[in-house]
Amino acid sequence: MEKDKPALCGGKPVRDTKIYYGHQYIDDDDVQAVAEVVRNGDLTCGPKIKELEDKLCQVTGARYAVVCSNGTAALHMAALAAGIGPGDEVITTPITFAASANCALYCGAKPVFADINEETYNIDPDCVEKLVSEKTRAVVAVDYTGQSAQLDELLSLCRENDMVLIEDGAHVIGTSYKGRKNGSIADMTTLSFHPVKTVTGGEGGAVLTNNEEYYKKLLLYRAHGITRDPSLMEHEPDGPWYYEQIALGMNYRLTDIQAALLISQLNKLPAFIERRKAIVKAYDEAFSKLPQLFVQREIPESDTTRHLYILRICPDRLTIDRKRFFEALEAENVCCNVHYIPTYYFPYYEKLGYCRGICPKAEKLYEEIISLPLYYAMTDQDVEDVIRAVTRIAAYFAK
Ligand SMILES: *Cc1c(COP(=O)(O)O)cnc(C)c1O
């Protein structure tokens, strides 16, 4: 029988139109909510901010939420609130977006990279433990793809060594760990609302915490370090207009326009979660049958809403490498991506003295992964097309 020929080798592509790897879903309610604020609302610092923060607390079980301009700002504020400063070390994973490590650099601290678990791809608590020094002030753990990091192990390490656990939860909204929602467990959890994430505000971010002290600091860092609360002031107020700057904060505010969009998006979160889980199930079922592929392992503690679906190839069982596999998918009109290039591969980090070889499992993973399309707006036909494209490529190039 003639093999099902991939488009890369002259076959007909599985589809004529391109399918994105990630895309937002915006409906009339979203548009209405934004229009309402633009027409009648406060454009920034208005009531939508508190409403969104309350909603995030409801959704995640966190006591406090501070929304801000993006996920990177959230990480920066969390690092400052944790007291990270020059001379400190912050342990994180290299398999993440650069912001997870950059937040340490913003504070004058040094990122230290711990290797991952080779099956779940999340930061390995044993590797973290080996890297703890007197200078370590915090761990930034990423819930890679949306699967929860091993929070209990990481929290007990942090408690033993007087470190703060910051969870970079840019992928995690909708996931729970041992029956508790992520966002209510670590010392602080950061979220991102970039358009490829599960819910979007165009841009946007948040820090979640149960700790009142962190909460108060986060409020200061979000807006210039300025307070109008007389109990925090050093001088007697001159008059009703008086405020004081008591810390060096930034302007990391979110607009009410974005907050309105996010509130409307969060109303759809249960539907987003259900659809993402169904797509992941379909992918897992199809790909676990193919010996050329490895399916990401799920830990039973995490009830996972995936933000990313990672296709991992077994290079020993294929005649092509990841780059060729990626090109073959693109030829089928299935757009893909790679998450992530190990952070310390970047020239900026090389110039700071980081060398390749420090996290061998992360480096091996990077050679073998492709992010497949995964988002609410995908149709069943889209999902079928992706499965068909992956299957025909894996079969055609099988060793
Ligand atoms: C998206 C993302 C960020 C940064 O979020 P922005 O809102 O784009 O600043 C940080 N960490 C991870 C893991 C991300 O995926």
The ligand as an SDF file (V2000), in Angstrom:
LIG
                    3D

 15 15  0  0  0  0  0  0  0  0999 V2000
    3.3650   34.5330   28.8310 C   0  0  0  0  0  0  0  0  0  0  0  0
    4.3130   34.1790   29.9090 C   0  0  0  0  0  0  0  0  0  0  0  0
    4.9230   35.1590   30.7180 C   0  0  0  0  0  0  0  0  0  0  0  0
    4.8370   36.6240   30.4640 C   0  0  0  0  0  0  0  0  0  0  0  0
    3.5840   37.1230   30.3800 O   0  0  0  0  0  0  0  0  0  0  0  0
    3.3270   38.5080   29.5990 P   0  0  0  0  0  0  0  0  0  0  0  0
    1.9150   38.8080   29.9780 O   0  0  0  0  0  0  0  0  0  0  0  0
    3.4890   38.2270   28.1470 O   0  0  0  0  0  0  0  0  0  0  0  0
    4.2930   39.5130   30.1080 O   0  0  0  0  0  0  0  0  0  0  0  0
    5.7020   34.7300   31.7730 C   0  0  0  0  0  0  0  0  0  0  0  0
    5.9210   33.4300   32.0090 N   0  0  0  0  0  0  0  0  0  0  0  0
    5.3840   32.4680   31.2320 C   0  0  0  0  0  0  0  0  0  0  0  0
    5.6490   31.0350   31.5640 C   0  0  0  0  0  0  0  0  0  0  0  0
    4.5790   32.8120   30.1480 C   0  0  0  0  0  0  0  0  0  0  0  0
    4.0710   31.8520   29.3730 O   0  0  0  0  0  0  0  0  0  0  0  0
  1  2  1  0
  2  3  1  0
  2 14  2  0
  3  4  1  0
  3 10  2  0
  4  5  1  0
  5  6  1  0
  6  7  2  0
  6  8  1  0
  6  9  1  0
 10 11  1  0
 11 12  2  0
 12 13  1  0
 12 14  1  0
 14 15  1  0
M  END
$$$$
